[in-house]
Amino acid sequence: MTGVKDLAVVITGGLSGIGRATAEAFLAAGARVGILDVGAAEPPVGAVFHAADVRNRDQVRSAVDTLAEDLGGIDVVVNNAGVSAVGAIDENTDEDWARVLDINVTGIARVTAAALPHLRRSGAASVVNLCSVAALNGLPQRALYSASKGAVLSLTYAMATDHVAEGIRVNCVRPGTVSGPFVDAMLQRFPDPVAERRALDNRQATGRMVTPQEVAAAIVFLSSRESASITGTALDIDGGMTHLRVRHDTQETR
């Protein structure tokens, strides 16, 4: 895709999972990529990395401004940093609620606010937030996580409204369950991780979890010049989970 060539892209949580796949996809398409993360992994070759915790406004502001200098501006922000949570509402502590909402929701606001002065100077400004099918689907044992992603969906629409007149597009992607380190870590909280993984595969109509690369491709598209008329949109990459009801235990007959 040539629509992101030479754009300057900042990705939070870009050292692993969806974030890393997204960084690699942008680099392959000719974009300049900066990563903001708390991790210690080596960034993809060609990407610039600065450590920052999205819960710390001073760290975020400093890292975003430094990345803007390194990249020659900021055209795209991908708010990918996030954490999971397992449990019903009586199974997560106040500390759990504060931490997850701070990272998954307020972190988006902090990073985007820090990037706004740079986005306003771009001729192709775009923000893509990582939402989830959990925003609109009642999933078992995901009360806190679902609440955070419901907030991301509403925040995306509000941000899109506030900044459309400035030429800044804001969209989100709503992945189904994505295979990778994020899910691997979550599975360890279940009594039978193998059975839970099988259930996660089967709840997508396609019978398998979504790949990070599939989500990355959607993010690159929403950030591209070809999607200049798309704003305030939630794009599902969910293997049909939201709208399709397929029984994997029966053979379809005609």
Residue pairs with C-beta under 8 A, 6 or more apart in sequence:
1 29
1 220
1 221
1 224
1 226
2 29
2 30
3 29
3 221
3 223
3 224
3 225
3 226
3 227
4 26
4 29
4 30
4 31
4 76
4 220
4 223
4 224
4 225
5 29
5 30
5 31
6 30
6 31
6 32
7 26
7 31
7 32
7 75
7 76
7 124
7 223
8 31
8 32
8 34
8 68
8 71
8 72
8 73
8 74
8 75
8 76
8 122
9 23
9 26
9 31
9 32
9 33
9 34
9 71
9 74
9 75
9 76
9 77
9 78
9 223
10 34
10 35
10 36
10 64
10 67
10 71
10 74
10 76
10 77
10 78
10 111
10 115
11 19
11 22
11 23
11 26
11 33
11 34
11 35
11 36
11 78
11 80
12 19
12 35
12 36
12 37
12 54
12 77
12 78
12 79
12 80
12 81
12 107
12 111
13 19
13 36
13 37
13 39
13 80
13 81
13 82
14 20
14 22
14 23
14 33
14 35
14 36
14 37
14 43
14 47
14 49
14 78
14 80
15 35
15 37
15 39
15 40
15 41
15 43
15 49
16 39
16 41
16 180
16 181
16 182
17 178
17 180
17 181
17 182
17 212
18 80
18 130
18 175
18 178
18 180
18 182
18 212
18 215
18 216
19 35
19 37
19 78
19 80
19 81
20 41
20 44
20 212
21 211
21 212
21 213
21 215
21 216
22 78
22 80
22 212
22 215
22 216
22 219
22 220
23 33
23 35
23 43
23 44
23 47
24 44
24 216
25 213
25 216
25 217
25 219
25 220
26 33
26 76
26 220
26 223
27 33
27 44
27 45
27 46
27 47
29 220
31 76
32 71
32 72
33 44
33 46
33 47
33 48
33 71
34 47
34 48
34 49
34 50
34 67
34 70
34 71
34 74
35 43
35 47
35 48
35 49
35 50
36 49
36 50
36 51
36 52
36 54
36 60
36 63
36 64
36 67
36 81
36 111
37 49
37 51
37 52
37 81
38 51
38 52
38 53
43 49
48 67
48 70
48 71
50 63
50 66
50 67
51 59
51 63
52 59
52 60
52 62
52 63
52 64
53 59
53 60
54 60
54 81
54 103
54 107
54 108
54 110
54 111
55 102
55 103
55 106
55 107
55 110
57 110
57 114
60 107
60 110
60 111
60 114
61 114
64 74
64 111
64 114
64 115
64 118
65 114
67 74
68 74
68 115
68 118
73 118
73 121
73 122
74 115
74 118
74 119
74 122
75 119
75 122
75 123
75 124
75 125
75 126
76 124
76 125
76 126
76 127
76 128
76 223
77 111
77 112
77 115
77 119
77 126
77 127
77 128
78 127
78 128
78 130
78 219
78 223
79 107
79 108
79 111
79 112
79 127
79 128
79 129
79 130
80 130
81 103
81 107
81 111
82 103
82 104
82 107
82 130
82 148
82 182
83 99
83 100
83 103
83 104
84 145
84 182
84 183
84 185
84 186
85 92
85 96
85 100
85 142
85 143
85 144
85 145
85 148
86 141
86 142
86 145
86 186
86 189
86 190
87 96
87 141
87 143
87 144
88 141
88 143
89 143
89 144
91 141
91 143
92 100
92 143
92 144
96 144
97 144
100 144
100 145
100 148
101 144
101 147
101 148
101 151
104 145
104 148
104 149
104 151
104 152
105 148
105 151
105 152
105 155
108 129
108 152
108 155
109 155
112 127
112 159
115 127
116 163
116 168
119 125
119 127
119 163
119 166
119 168
120 166
120 167
120 168
122 167
122 168
123 167
124 225
124 228
125 166
125 167
125 168
125 169
126 168
126 169
126 170
126 171
126 222
126 223
126 227
127 159
127 163
127 168
127 169
127 170
127 171
128 170
128 171
128 172
128 173
128 219
128 222
128 223
129 152
129 155
129 156
129 159
129 170
129 171
129 172
129 173
130 152
130 172
130 173
130 175
131 149
131 152
131 153
131 156
131 172
131 173
131 174
131 175
131 234
132 145
132 146
132 149
132 152
132 174
132 175
133 139
133 174
133 175
133 176
133 177
133 236
133 238
133 241
133 242
134 142
134 145
134 146
134 149
134 150
135 146
135 149
135 150
135 152
135 153
135 174
135 234
136 150
136 153
136 174
136 242
137 241
137 242
138 146
139 146
152 172
153 172
153 174
153 234
156 170
156 171
156 172
156 232
156 234
157 232
159 170
160 169
160 170
160 171
160 231
160 232
161 232
163 170
164 170
164 231
164 232
169 222
169 227
169 228
169 230
169 231
170 231
170 232
171 222
171 227
171 230
171 231
171 232
171 233
171 234
171 235
172 233
172 234
172 235
173 215
173 218
173 219
173 222
173 234
173 235
173 236
173 237
174 234
174 235
174 236
174 237
174 238
174 242
175 210
175 215
175 237
175 238
176 203
176 204
176 209
176 210
176 236
176 237
176 238
176 239
176 241
176 242
177 183
177 200
177 201
177 203
177 204
177 209
177 210
177 241
178 209
178 210
178 211
178 212
178 215
179 209
179 210
179 211
179 212
180 212
183 197
183 200
183 209
187 193
187 196
187 197
187 200
190 196
200 209
201 207
201 208
201 209
202 248
203 241
204 210
204 238
204 239
204 240
204 241
205 239
205 240
205 241
205 244
205 245
205 246
206 239
206 240
207 239
207 246
207 248
208 239
209 239
210 237
210 238
210 239
214 237
215 237
218 235
218 237
221 227
222 230
222 233
222 235
236 242
240 246
